[in-house]
Amino acid sequence: MTINDATYSPKEAWPFINYLDTGNITENRISEIQRLVAGADKIPSRARRKVEQGDIVYSTVRPNQKHFGLMKNIPENFLASTGFAVIRAKDTVADTGFIYWFLAQDHIVDYLHSIAENSVTAYPAIKPGELEQLELALPPLPEQRAIAQVLGSLDDKIELNRRMNETLEGMARAIFKSWFVDFDPVRAKMEGRDPGLPPDLAALFPARLTASDLGDIPAGWEVKALGDCFHLTMGQSPPGSTYNENGQGLPFFQGCTDFGFRYPENRKFCTAPNRIAQPDDTLVSVRAPVGDINMAWERCCIGRGLAALRHKSGSSSFTYHSVWAIQEKLREYEQTGTVFGAINKKQFEALPVIEPESQIIDFFGTLAIGLDERIQSNVAESRTLAALRDALLPRLVSGEVRVGNAQSGTLRG
């Protein structure tokens, strides 16, 4: 394989670049690509690695953080940070996709991280040459491609589910914002326009706004303290001796570092939980960063970095999107002047919120629950696919399980 085959020079004077930093990709998932315009934006000095379609980018800093991925559908003028090794297989010998999955194995990541921890640099890092020195058994090229296809197909389906869930959540959030933040149905009725809702639902929205401490709100709605409308449970960490990673007790989440898309990922378990969140409760980080949001997948224990909320109507969907609507207010508690920004129970319960008519809350819950159920179904499928991929990965790469037909991708072993 070749590593860092091409370097960008400012003399090339690209009018813009699309830049990938090391923190913006994790296990093949890109969170952000920065589009930077020459002359208008500051181009990072580390924006030097040229990347082609199908290349691997693999962070040489702290390999255990898994900032790596196989580049697909990259934009033009794409550059990666010099914190990456850009890897490409010699196509007469190896398939780059197969090399990627070899490097993504946990034992390879752990091995590289052990090298990084013994480095003499300011932080744990490996040298590109240490990647080149890795030894692997290469099956015939057709089988390499078939292995990469099997694993890549599972990964692609997981990514498709993630994107679908972002769309579904965006739909629910747009409806919530229209009804409960922008008051579009009320404004439409005030202006004599059709609210675009079923008649029985449209009738529930008033036809005027009234003044309140939070600005104009629909007539008949109220501004209340959050504690008057929501059940709030502040987390409390259980004794350290009760933690484990072998599945005994309840899933335990300490803070937003455990959060994933919509639902947290299991990190630890606890046999002596102090504070409990129920399935579909909204989880909110109460220590910096304050205001990150997830939803409880199951009954779980929450540590002091989290709180659990549920609207007194019982609507999990209304709760979840209501917290998104006050996220900026929660973020203000990161600027408390303390060493670590935080919000306490008294402050949380005192936050002002708008309480709509109960029937409108019920309507929203009925509408949004269908979207939420689809999101949960997609997450469940993705977790199953990820477990299958992770179980197959070392067995396929090692040859313990063989691909029986390189064209069809069937397995045997």
Stockholm file with secondary structure:
# STOCKHOLM 1.0

chainA/1-413         MTINDATYSPKEAWPFINYLDTGNITENRISEIQRLVAGADKIPSRARRKVEQGDIVYSTVRPNQKHFGLMKNIPENFLASTGFAVIRAKDTVADTGFIYWFLAQDHIVDYLHSIAENSVTAYPAIKPGELEQLELALPPLPEQRAIAQVLGSLDDKIELNRRMNETLEGMARAIFKSWFVDFDPVRAKMEGRDPGLPPDLAALFPARLTASDLGDIPAGWEVKALGDCFHLTMGQSPPGSTYNENGQGLPFFQGCTDFGFRYPENRKFCTAPNRIAQPDDTLVSVRAPVGDINMAWERCCIGRGLAALRHKSGSSSFTYHSVWAIQEKLREYEQTGTVFGAINKKQFEALPVIEPESQIIDFFGTLAIGLDERIQSNVAESRTLAALRDALLPRLVSGEVRVGNAQSGTLRG
#=GR chainA/1-413 SS CEESCCBCCGGGCCSEEEEECGGGEETTEECCCEEEEBTTBCCCTTEEEECCTTCEEEESBCGGGCCEEECCSCCSSEEEETTEEEEECCTTTCCHHHHHHHHHSHHHHHHHHHHHHTCSSSSCBCCHHHHHTCCCCCCCHHHHHHHHHHHHHHHHHHHHHHHHHHHHHHHHHHHHIIIIISCHHHHHHHTTCCCSSCHHHHTTSCSCEECCTTSCEETTCEEEEHHHHEEEEECCCCCGGGEESSSCSEEEECSGGGBCSSSBCCCEEESSCSSEECTTCEEEECBSSTTCEEECSSSEEECTTEEEEEETTCCHHHHHHHHHHTHHHHHGGGCSSSSSCBCCHHHHHHCEEEECCHHHHHHHHHHHHHHHHHHHHHHHHHHHHHHHHHHHHHHHHHTSSEEEETTTTEEEC
#=GC SS_cons         CEESCCBCCGGGCCSEEEEECGGGEETTEECCCEEEEBTTBCCCTTEEEECCTTCEEEESBCGGGCCEEECCSCCSSEEEETTEEEEECCTTTCCHHHHHHHHHSHHHHHHHHHHHHTCSSSSCBCCHHHHHTCCCCCCCHHHHHHHHHHHHHHHHHHHHHHHHHHHHHHHHHHHHIIIIISCHHHHHHHTTCCCSSCHHHHTTSCSCEECCTTSCEETTCEEEEHHHHEEEEECCCCCGGGEESSSCSEEEECSGGGBCSSSBCCCEEESSCSSEECTTCEEEECBSSTTCEEECSSSEEECTTEEEEEETTCCHHHHHHHHHHTHHHHHGGGCSSSSSCBCCHHHHHHCEEEECCHHHHHHHHHHHHHHHHHHHHHHHHHHHHHHHHHHHHHHHHHTSSEEEETTTTEEEC
//
